Amino acid sequence: NHGRSLLMGTTSSTESAQTVLERTVVASTRWLSLVTLTYRDAKGESRKWDLVSRTTKRSPTAADAVAIFVKLRGAGKEASTMLVRQFRPPVNAYTLELPAGLIDEGETPAQAALRELLEETGYTGTVDDVSPALAMSPGLTDETIHLVQVSVDLD
């Protein structure tokens, strides 16, 4: 399923009244924009919200990136998964995280996952599943990702 569904459940009439009315770019760099949203809240009042958006975002409905949940399997070996260690300047530290990367134009989430897996780890695999678009930090950014499950045969 590659739908846009970010939340499960039903929508009440109060929730459906909440909507973004306007997006204003306040500042921008090569990769990121600071955007001020004007939105209508549950009481019908106009409010402001600041967010960060990728300048490379192709559309409001297309996910920006993939995160890859790798299942390592081999005969006689216990199944395991993989994390990559990367220096992340925003936190001034090395982090352990799932292999991940941006989806290039014309690429499916599955293709992006296999490309990123090879680039970051040297492994190739088979895509088992692709999640719907997921918002990882919706209070800060409009970035969405697909979580892609990939099996790697170690034999």
mmCIF file of the C-alpha atoms, coordinates in Angstrom:
data_MODEL
# 
_entry.id   MODEL 
# 
loop_
_atom_site.group_PDB 
_atom_site.id 
_atom_site.type_symbol 
_atom_site.label_atom_id 
_atom_site.label_alt_id 
_atom_site.label_comp_id 
_atom_site.label_asym_id 
_atom_site.label_entity_id 
_atom_site.label_seq_id 
_atom_site.pdbx_PDB_ins_code 
_atom_site.Cartn_x 
_atom_site.Cartn_y 
_atom_site.Cartn_z 
_atom_site.occupancy 
_atom_site.B_iso_or_equiv 
_atom_site.pdbx_formal_charge 
_atom_site.auth_seq_id 
_atom_site.auth_comp_id 
_atom_site.auth_asym_id 
_atom_site.auth_atom_id 
_atom_site.pdbx_PDB_model_num 
ATOM 1   C CA . ASN A 1 1   ? 0.000   0.000   0.000   1.00 0.00 ? 1   ASN A CA 1 
ATOM 2   C CA . HIS A 1 2   ? 1.527   3.327   -1.063  1.00 0.00 ? 2   HIS A CA 1 
ATOM 3   C CA . GLY A 1 3   ? -1.344  5.587   0.055   1.00 0.00 ? 3   GLY A CA 1 
ATOM 4   C CA . ARG A 1 4   ? -1.012  8.974   1.735   1.00 0.00 ? 4   ARG A CA 1 
ATOM 5   C CA . SER A 1 5   ? -2.701  7.784   4.947   1.00 0.00 ? 5   SER A CA 1 
ATOM 6   C CA . LEU A 1 6   ? -0.634  9.175   7.823   1.00 0.00 ? 6   LEU A CA 1 
ATOM 7   C CA . LEU A 1 7   ? -3.133  8.401   10.589  1.00 0.00 ? 7   LEU A CA 1 
ATOM 8   C CA . MET A 1 8   ? -5.551  5.575   11.085  1.00 0.00 ? 8   MET A CA 1 
ATOM 9   C CA . GLY A 1 9   ? -9.076  6.030   12.378  1.00 0.00 ? 9   GLY A CA 1 
ATOM 10  C CA . THR A 1 10  ? -12.101 8.122   11.645  1.00 0.00 ? 10  THR A CA 1 
ATOM 11  C CA . THR A 1 11  ? -12.284 11.876  11.250  1.00 0.00 ? 11  THR A CA 1 
ATOM 12  C CA . SER A 1 12  ? -14.765 13.894  13.298  1.00 0.00 ? 12  SER A CA 1 
ATOM 13  C CA . SER A 1 13  ? -16.486 17.017  11.964  1.00 0.00 ? 13  SER A CA 1 
ATOM 14  C CA . THR A 1 14  ? -14.299 19.123  14.302  1.00 0.00 ? 14  THR A CA 1 
ATOM 15  C CA . GLU A 1 15  ? -11.139 17.556  12.852  1.00 0.00 ? 15  GLU A CA 1 
ATOM 16  C CA . SER A 1 16  ? -12.295 18.041  9.270   1.00 0.00 ? 16  SER A CA 1 
ATOM 17  C CA . ALA A 1 17  ? -12.792 21.787  9.940   1.00 0.00 ? 17  ALA A CA 1 
ATOM 18  C CA . GLN A 1 18  ? -9.078  22.121  10.754  1.00 0.00 ? 18  GLN A CA 1 
ATOM 19  C CA . THR A 1 19  ? -7.094  22.969  7.652   1.00 0.00 ? 19  THR A CA 1 
ATOM 20  C CA . VAL A 1 20  ? -4.072  24.853  6.362   1.00 0.00 ? 20  VAL A CA 1 
ATOM 21  C CA . LEU A 1 21  ? -5.130  28.103  4.720   1.00 0.00 ? 21  LEU A CA 1 
ATOM 22  C CA . GLU A 1 22  ? -1.788  29.526  3.586   1.00 0.00 ? 22  GLU A CA 1 
ATOM 23  C CA . ARG A 1 23  ? 1.937   28.654  3.344   1.00 0.00 ? 23  ARG A CA 1 
ATOM 24  C CA . THR A 1 24  ? 4.514   31.464  3.421   1.00 0.00 ? 24  THR A CA 1 
ATOM 25  C CA . VAL A 1 25  ? 8.222   30.785  2.867   1.00 0.00 ? 25  VAL A CA 1 
ATOM 26  C CA . VAL A 1 26  ? 10.072  32.886  5.473   1.00 0.00 ? 26  VAL A CA 1 
ATOM 27  C CA . ALA A 1 27  ? 13.654  31.836  4.647   1.00 0.00 ? 27  ALA A CA 1 
ATOM 28  C CA . SER A 1 28  ? 15.352  29.288  2.454   1.00 0.00 ? 28  SER A CA 1 
ATOM 29  C CA . THR A 1 29  ? 18.732  27.628  1.915   1.00 0.00 ? 29  THR A CA 1 
ATOM 30  C CA . ARG A 1 30  ? 19.771  25.213  -0.799  1.00 0.00 ? 30  ARG A CA 1 
ATOM 31  C CA . TRP A 1 31  ? 18.114  22.233  0.925   1.00 0.00 ? 31  TRP A CA 1 
ATOM 32  C CA . LEU A 1 32  ? 15.587  23.583  3.455   1.00 0.00 ? 32  LEU A CA 1 
ATOM 33  C CA . SER A 1 33  ? 12.866  26.209  3.758   1.00 0.00 ? 33  SER A CA 1 
ATOM 34  C CA . LEU A 1 34  ? 11.373  27.717  6.897   1.00 0.00 ? 34  LEU A CA 1 
ATOM 35  C CA . VAL A 1 35  ? 7.650   28.005  6.259   1.00 0.00 ? 35  VAL A CA 1 
ATOM 36  C CA . THR A 1 36  ? 4.965   29.744  8.304   1.00 0.00 ? 36  THR A CA 1 
ATOM 37  C CA . LEU A 1 37  ? 1.564   28.130  7.970   1.00 0.00 ? 37  LEU A CA 1 
ATOM 38  C CA . THR A 1 38  ? -1.719  29.875  8.609   1.00 0.00 ? 38  THR A CA 1 
ATOM 39  C CA . TYR A 1 39  ? -4.296  27.291  9.605   1.00 0.00 ? 39  TYR A CA 1 
ATOM 40  C CA . ARG A 1 40  ? -7.791  27.063  11.054  1.00 0.00 ? 40  ARG A CA 1 
ATOM 41  C CA . ASP A 1 41  ? -7.920  25.294  14.424  1.00 0.00 ? 41  ASP A CA 1 
ATOM 42  C CA . ALA A 1 42  ? -10.720 23.164  15.912  1.00 0.00 ? 42  ALA A CA 1 
ATOM 43  C CA . LYS A 1 43  ? -12.487 26.303  17.208  1.00 0.00 ? 43  LYS A CA 1 
ATOM 44  C CA . GLY A 1 44  ? -12.405 27.887  13.754  1.00 0.00 ? 44  GLY A CA 1 
ATOM 45  C CA . GLU A 1 45  ? -9.733  30.408  14.750  1.00 0.00 ? 45  GLU A CA 1 
ATOM 46  C CA . SER A 1 46  ? -6.844  31.347  12.462  1.00 0.00 ? 46  SER A CA 1 
ATOM 47  C CA . ARG A 1 47  ? -3.445  30.386  13.912  1.00 0.00 ? 47  ARG A CA 1 
ATOM 48  C CA . LYS A 1 48  ? 0.227   30.243  12.861  1.00 0.00 ? 48  LYS A CA 1 
ATOM 49  C CA . TRP A 1 49  ? 2.660   27.292  12.826  1.00 0.00 ? 49  TRP A CA 1 
ATOM 50  C CA . ASP A 1 50  ? 6.294   27.199  11.714  1.00 0.00 ? 50  ASP A CA 1 
ATOM 51  C CA . LEU A 1 51  ? 7.768   24.185  9.959   1.00 0.00 ? 51  LEU A CA 1 
ATOM 52  C CA . VAL A 1 52  ? 10.802  23.101  7.999   1.00 0.00 ? 52  VAL A CA 1 
ATOM 53  C CA . SER A 1 53  ? 10.321  21.732  4.480   1.00 0.00 ? 53  SER A CA 1 
ATOM 54  C CA . ARG A 1 54  ? 12.791  20.269  2.001   1.00 0.00 ? 54  ARG A CA 1 
ATOM 55  C CA . THR A 1 55  ? 13.328  22.453  -1.049  1.00 0.00 ? 55  THR A CA 1 
ATOM 56  C CA . THR A 1 56  ? 13.564  19.192  -2.999  1.00 0.00 ? 56  THR A CA 1 
ATOM 57  C CA . LYS A 1 57  ? 10.029  18.081  -2.036  1.00 0.00 ? 57  LYS A CA 1 
ATOM 58  C CA . ARG A 1 58  ? 8.410   17.018  -5.319  1.00 0.00 ? 58  ARG A CA 1 
ATOM 59  C CA . SER A 1 59  ? 4.783   17.313  -4.215  1.00 0.00 ? 59  SER A CA 1 
ATOM 60  C CA . PRO A 1 60  ? 2.707   17.566  -1.045  1.00 0.00 ? 60  PRO A CA 1 
ATOM 61  C CA . THR A 1 61  ? 1.581   13.956  -1.490  1.00 0.00 ? 61  THR A CA 1 
ATOM 62  C CA . ALA A 1 62  ? 4.869   12.260  -2.459  1.00 0.00 ? 62  ALA A CA 1 
ATOM 63  C CA . ALA A 1 63  ? 7.111   10.898  0.294   1.00 0.00 ? 63  ALA A CA 1 
ATOM 64  C CA . ASP A 1 64  ? 10.580  12.456  0.465   1.00 0.00 ? 64  ASP A CA 1 
ATOM 65  C CA . ALA A 1 65  ? 12.605  9.480   1.599   1.00 0.00 ? 65  ALA A CA 1 
ATOM 66  C CA . VAL A 1 66  ? 12.848  5.840   2.579   1.00 0.00 ? 66  VAL A CA 1 
ATOM 67  C CA . ALA A 1 67  ? 14.057  4.157   5.746   1.00 0.00 ? 67  ALA A CA 1 
ATOM 68  C CA . ILE A 1 68  ? 15.102  0.547   5.281   1.00 0.00 ? 68  ILE A CA 1 
ATOM 69  C CA . PHE A 1 69  ? 14.386  -2.178  7.822   1.00 0.00 ? 69  PHE A CA 1 
ATOM 70  C CA . VAL A 1 70  ? 16.866  -4.859  6.810   1.00 0.00 ? 70  VAL A CA 1 
ATOM 71  C CA . LYS A 1 71  ? 16.301  -8.526  7.678   1.00 0.00 ? 71  LYS A CA 1 
ATOM 72  C CA . LEU A 1 72  ? 19.612  -10.405 7.460   1.00 0.00 ? 72  LEU A CA 1 
ATOM 73  C CA . ARG A 1 73  ? 19.070  -14.129 6.922   1.00 0.00 ? 73  ARG A CA 1 
ATOM 74  C CA . GLY A 1 74  ? 21.429  -17.025 6.398   1.00 0.00 ? 74  GLY A CA 1 
ATOM 75  C CA . ALA A 1 75  ? 21.409  -20.796 6.775   1.00 0.00 ? 75  ALA A CA 1 
ATOM 76  C CA . GLY A 1 76  ? 22.189  -21.800 10.341  1.00 0.00 ? 76  GLY A CA 1 
ATOM 77  C CA . LYS A 1 77  ? 22.277  -18.169 11.489  1.00 0.00 ? 77  LYS A CA 1 
ATOM 78  C CA . GLU A 1 78  ? 19.872  -16.321 13.724  1.00 0.00 ? 78  GLU A CA 1 
ATOM 79  C CA . ALA A 1 79  ? 17.996  -13.643 11.780  1.00 0.00 ? 79  ALA A CA 1 
ATOM 80  C CA . SER A 1 80  ? 19.139  -10.117 12.600  1.00 0.00 ? 80  SER A CA 1 
ATOM 81  C CA . THR A 1 81  ? 18.762  -6.558  11.431  1.00 0.00 ? 81  THR A CA 1 
ATOM 82  C CA . MET A 1 82  ? 21.141  -3.718  10.652  1.00 0.00 ? 82  MET A CA 1 
ATOM 83  C CA . LEU A 1 83  ? 21.774  -0.154  11.760  1.00 0.00 ? 83  LEU A CA 1 
ATOM 84  C CA . VAL A 1 84  ? 24.268  2.295   10.281  1.00 0.00 ? 84  VAL A CA 1 
ATOM 85  C CA . ARG A 1 85  ? 26.449  4.693   12.265  1.00 0.00 ? 85  ARG A CA 1 
ATOM 86  C CA . GLN A 1 86  ? 26.562  8.207   10.848  1.00 0.00 ? 86  GLN A CA 1 
ATOM 87  C CA . PHE A 1 87  ? 27.754  11.590  12.043  1.00 0.00 ? 87  PHE A CA 1 
ATOM 88  C CA . ARG A 1 88  ? 24.783  13.982  12.130  1.00 0.00 ? 88  ARG A CA 1 
ATOM 89  C CA . PRO A 1 89  ? 25.779  17.671  12.425  1.00 0.00 ? 89  PRO A CA 1 
ATOM 90  C CA . PRO A 1 90  ? 22.390  18.841  13.836  1.00 0.00 ? 90  PRO A CA 1 
ATOM 91  C CA . VAL A 1 91  ? 23.023  16.785  16.997  1.00 0.00 ? 91  VAL A CA 1 
ATOM 92  C CA . ASN A 1 92  ? 26.857  17.028  16.800  1.00 0.00 ? 92  ASN A CA 1 
ATOM 93  C CA . ALA A 1 93  ? 27.122  13.300  17.362  1.00 0.00 ? 93  ALA A CA 1 
ATOM 94  C CA . TYR A 1 94  ? 27.200  9.909   15.737  1.00 0.00 ? 94  TYR A CA 1 
ATOM 95  C CA . THR A 1 95  ? 23.818  8.212   15.586  1.00 0.00 ? 95  THR A CA 1 
ATOM 96  C CA . LEU A 1 96  ? 22.690  4.634   15.035  1.00 0.00 ? 96  LEU A CA 1 
ATOM 97  C CA . GLU A 1 97  ? 19.847  4.567   12.561  1.00 0.00 ? 97  GLU A CA 1 
ATOM 98  C CA . LEU A 1 98  ? 18.180  2.551   9.865   1.00 0.00 ? 98  LEU A CA 1 
ATOM 99  C CA . PRO A 1 99  ? 19.811  2.925   6.442   1.00 0.00 ? 99  PRO A CA 1 
ATOM 100 C CA . ALA A 1 100 ? 17.865  5.680   4.682   1.00 0.00 ? 100 ALA A CA 1 
ATOM 101 C CA . GLY A 1 101 ? 17.896  8.226   1.901   1.00 0.00 ? 101 GLY A CA 1 
ATOM 102 C CA . LEU A 1 102 ? 15.949  10.471  -0.409  1.00 0.00 ? 102 LEU A CA 1 
ATOM 103 C CA . ILE A 1 103 ? 13.781  9.124   -3.222  1.00 0.00 ? 103 ILE A CA 1 
ATOM 104 C CA . ASP A 1 104 ? 15.163  10.395  -6.526  1.00 0.00 ? 104 ASP A CA 1 
ATOM 105 C CA . GLU A 1 105 ? 12.864  11.719  -9.247  1.00 0.00 ? 105 GLU A CA 1 
ATOM 106 C CA . GLY A 1 106 ? 11.350  8.857   -11.253 1.00 0.00 ? 106 GLY A CA 1 
ATOM 107 C CA . GLU A 1 107 ? 12.223  6.304   -8.562  1.00 0.00 ? 107 GLU A CA 1 
ATOM 108 C CA . THR A 1 108 ? 9.766   4.166   -6.634  1.00 0.00 ? 108 THR A CA 1 
ATOM 109 C CA . PRO A 1 109 ? 10.247  3.792   -2.869  1.00 0.00 ? 109 PRO A CA 1 
ATOM 110 C CA . ALA A 1 110 ? 11.346  0.180   -3.449  1.00 0.00 ? 110 ALA A CA 1 
ATOM 111 C CA . GLN A 1 111 ? 13.973  1.230   -6.000  1.00 0.00 ? 111 GLN A CA 1 
ATOM 112 C CA . ALA A 1 112 ? 15.242  3.990   -3.706  1.00 0.00 ? 112 ALA A CA 1 
ATOM 113 C CA . ALA A 1 113 ? 15.523  1.534   -0.813  1.00 0.00 ? 113 ALA A CA 1 
ATOM 114 C CA . LEU A 1 114 ? 17.587  -0.951  -2.811  1.00 0.00 ? 114 LEU A CA 1 
ATOM 115 C CA . ARG A 1 115 ? 19.848  1.818   -4.152  1.00 0.00 ? 115 ARG A CA 1 
ATOM 116 C CA . GLU A 1 116 ? 20.385  3.329   -0.689  1.00 0.00 ? 116 GLU A CA 1 
ATOM 117 C CA . LEU A 1 117 ? 20.994  -0.086  0.880   1.00 0.00 ? 117 LEU A CA 1 
ATOM 118 C CA . LEU A 1 118 ? 23.742  -0.790  -1.653  1.00 0.00 ? 118 LEU A CA 1 
ATOM 119 C CA . GLU A 1 119 ? 25.274  2.707   -1.293  1.00 0.00 ? 119 GLU A CA 1 
ATOM 120 C CA . GLU A 1 120 ? 25.273  2.712   2.512   1.00 0.00 ? 120 GLU A CA 1 
ATOM 121 C CA . THR A 1 121 ? 26.044  -0.928  3.299   1.00 0.00 ? 121 THR A CA 1 
ATOM 122 C CA . GLY A 1 122 ? 27.238  -2.738  0.178   1.00 0.00 ? 122 GLY A CA 1 
ATOM 123 C CA . TYR A 1 123 ? 24.369  -5.236  0.503   1.00 0.00 ? 123 TYR A CA 1 
ATOM 124 C CA . THR A 1 124 ? 21.724  -6.101  -2.069  1.00 0.00 ? 124 THR A CA 1 
ATOM 125 C CA . GLY A 1 125 ? 18.359  -7.536  -1.135  1.00 0.00 ? 125 GLY A CA 1 
ATOM 126 C CA . THR A 1 126 ? 14.743  -8.188  -1.996  1.00 0.00 ? 126 THR A CA 1 
ATOM 127 C CA . VAL A 1 127 ? 11.919  -5.821  -1.069  1.00 0.00 ? 127 VAL A CA 1 
ATOM 128 C CA . ASP A 1 128 ? 9.313   -7.541  1.106   1.00 0.00 ? 128 ASP A CA 1 
ATOM 129 C CA . ASP A 1 129 ? 7.004   -4.627  1.912   1.00 0.00 ? 129 ASP A CA 1 
ATOM 130 C CA . VAL A 1 130 ? 6.613   -0.851  1.529   1.00 0.00 ? 130 VAL A CA 1 
ATOM 131 C CA . SER A 1 131 ? 4.590   1.088   4.099   1.00 0.00 ? 131 SER A CA 1 
ATOM 132 C CA . PRO A 1 132 ? 2.234   3.959   3.360   1.00 0.00 ? 132 PRO A CA 1 
ATOM 133 C CA . ALA A 1 133 ? 3.797   7.410   3.794   1.00 0.00 ? 133 ALA A CA 1 
ATOM 134 C CA . LEU A 1 134 ? 4.705   8.023   7.449   1.00 0.00 ? 134 LEU A CA 1 
ATOM 135 C CA . ALA A 1 135 ? 5.259   11.370  9.168   1.00 0.00 ? 135 ALA A CA 1 
ATOM 136 C CA . MET A 1 136 ? 8.255   10.993  11.496  1.00 0.00 ? 136 MET A CA 1 
ATOM 137 C CA . SER A 1 137 ? 8.229   14.435  13.178  1.00 0.00 ? 137 SER A CA 1 
ATOM 138 C CA . PRO A 1 138 ? 4.986   16.164  12.151  1.00 0.00 ? 138 PRO A CA 1 
ATOM 139 C CA . GLY A 1 139 ? 5.304   18.923  14.752  1.00 0.00 ? 139 GLY A CA 1 
ATOM 140 C CA . LEU A 1 140 ? 8.482   20.175  13.049  1.00 0.00 ? 140 LEU A CA 1 
ATOM 141 C CA . THR A 1 141 ? 8.477   19.133  9.386   1.00 0.00 ? 141 THR A CA 1 
ATOM 142 C CA . ASP A 1 142 ? 6.276   18.014  6.502   1.00 0.00 ? 142 ASP A CA 1 
ATOM 143 C CA . GLU A 1 143 ? 8.803   15.311  5.573   1.00 0.00 ? 143 GLU A CA 1 
ATOM 144 C CA . THR A 1 144 ? 7.313   11.865  5.039   1.00 0.00 ? 144 THR A CA 1 
ATOM 145 C CA . ILE A 1 145 ? 9.010   8.541   4.441   1.00 0.00 ? 145 ILE A CA 1 
ATOM 146 C CA . HIS A 1 146 ? 8.172   5.006   3.389   1.00 0.00 ? 146 HIS A CA 1 
ATOM 147 C CA . LEU A 1 147 ? 9.457   2.280   5.686   1.00 0.00 ? 147 LEU A CA 1 
ATOM 148 C CA . VAL A 1 148 ? 10.724  -0.426  3.333   1.00 0.00 ? 148 VAL A CA 1 
ATOM 149 C CA . GLN A 1 149 ? 11.344  -3.974  4.587   1.00 0.00 ? 149 GLN A CA 1 
ATOM 150 C CA . VAL A 1 150 ? 14.188  -5.658  2.719   1.00 0.00 ? 150 VAL A CA 1 
ATOM 151 C CA . SER A 1 151 ? 15.504  -9.197  3.107   1.00 0.00 ? 151 SER A CA 1 
ATOM 152 C CA . VAL A 1 152 ? 19.218  -9.833  2.577   1.00 0.00 ? 152 VAL A CA 1 
ATOM 153 C CA . ASP A 1 153 ? 20.351  -13.428 1.960   1.00 0.00 ? 153 ASP A CA 1 
ATOM 154 C CA . LEU A 1 154 ? 23.763  -13.877 3.590   1.00 0.00 ? 154 LEU A CA 1 
ATOM 155 C CA . ASP A 1 155 ? 24.366  -17.250 1.855   1.00 0.00 ? 155 ASP A CA 1 
# 
